[in-house]
């Protein structure tokens, strides 16, 4: 499994305009993430996956929404593949196994809402 490189959290960004795709940079052979919002009730994180990088199958006790920002990937939910590209959105239901495989370089916004 490829470790995820976490970049500095976003602080003091409220009320400012920014581009999601510019918050994280691609890194050869790696996955890079940056939390935009982190609260007890959920998180908003931007990810950059180098080509072929993946998140192995896992479950979460809460719903999560993926928004494609750049490139494309396969998102597997309950074993079923779903192609997602820039501008596409998919919701992963709570307690259902899911995984992600970057087809090429891929950036996404992940929104997790805790119950």
NORBEL-V653413 format. One record per pair of residues at least 24 apart in sequence whose ideal C-beta (glycine too) atoms are under 10 Angstrom apart, sorted by the first residue. I is the first residue (numbers start at 1). J is the second residue. If there is no record, write none. Layout:
BEGIN
<<I	J> <I	J>>
END
This chain:
BEGIN
<<1	31> <1	53> <1	54> <1	55> <1	56> <2	29> <2	30> <2	31> <2	49> <2	50> <2	52> <2	53> <2	54> <2	55> <2	56> <3	30> <3	31> <4	30> <4	31> <4	32> <4	33> <4	45> <4	47> <4	49> <4	53> <4	55> <5	30> <5	31> <5	32> <5	33> <5	34> <5	48> <6	31> <6	32> <6	33> <6	34> <6	35> <6	45> <7	32> <7	33> <7	34> <7	35> <7	46> <7	48> <8	34> <8	35> <9	34> <9	35> <9	36> <9	37> <9	38> <9	45> <10	34> <10	35> <10	36> <10	37> <10	38> <10	44> <10	45> <10	46> <11	35> <13	37> <19	69> <20	44> <20	46> <20	67> <20	69> <20	70> <20	107> <20	108> <20	109> <21	46> <21	48> <21	69> <21	70> <21	71> <21	86> <21	107> <21	108> <21	109> <22	46> <22	69> <22	107> <23	47> <23	48> <23	69> <23	107> <23	109> <24	48> <24	49> <24	69> <24	70> <24	107> <24	108> <25	107> <26	50> <26	51> <26	53> <26	70> <26	71> <26	105> <26	106> <26	107> <27	53> <28	105> <29	53> <31	55> <31	100> <31	102> <31	106> <32	107> <33	108> <33	110> <35	110> <36	109> <36	110> <36	111> <37	111> <39	114> <40	114> <41	112> <41	113> <41	114> <41	115> <42	111> <42	112> <42	113> <42	114> <42	115> <43	110> <43	111> <43	112> <43	113> <43	114> <44	109> <44	110> <44	111> <44	112> <44	113> <45	108> <45	109> <45	110> <45	111> <45	112> <46	107> <46	108> <46	109> <46	110> <47	73> <47	100> <47	102> <47	106> <47	107> <47	108> <47	109> <47	110> <48	102> <48	105> <48	106> <48	107> <48	108> <49	73> <49	100> <49	101> <49	102> <49	103> <49	104> <49	105> <49	106> <49	107> <49	108> <50	102> <50	104> <50	105> <50	106> <51	102> <51	103> <51	104> <51	105> <51	106> <52	101> <52	102> <52	103> <52	104> <52	105> <53	100> <53	101> <53	102> <53	105> <53	106> <54	99> <54	100> <54	101> <54	102> <55	98> <55	99> <55	100> <55	101> <55	102> <55	110> <56	99> <56	100> <56	101> <57	97> <57	98> <57	99> <57	100> <58	97> <58	98> <58	99> <59	92> <59	93> <59	94> <59	95> <59	96> <59	97> <59	98> <60	92> <60	93> <60	94> <60	95> <60	96> <60	97> <60	98> <60	112> <60	114> <61	94> <61	95> <61	114> <61	115> <62	92> <62	93> <62	94> <62	95> <62	112> <62	113> <62	114> <62	115> <63	91> <63	92> <63	93> <63	94> <63	95> <63	96> <63	111> <63	112> <63	113> <63	114> <63	115> <64	90> <64	91> <64	92> <64	93> <64	94> <64	98> <64	110> <64	111> <64	112> <64	113> <65	89> <65	90> <65	91> <65	92> <65	108> <65	109> <65	110> <65	111> <65	112> <65	113> <66	90> <66	91> <66	92> <66	98> <66	100> <66	108> <66	109> <66	110> <66	111> <67	107> <67	108> <67	109> <67	110> <67	111> <68	106> <68	107> <68	108> <68	109> <69	106> <69	107> <69	108> <69	109> <70	104> <70	105> <70	106> <70	107> <70	108> <71	102> <71	103> <71	104> <71	105> <71	106> <71	107> <71	108> <72	102> <72	103> <72	104> <72	105> <72	106> <73	100> <73	101> <73	102> <73	103> <73	104> <73	105> <73	106> <73	107> <73	108> <74	99> <74	100> <74	101> <74	102> <74	103> <74	106> <75	99> <75	100> <75	101> <75	108> <76	100> <76	101> <84	108>>
END
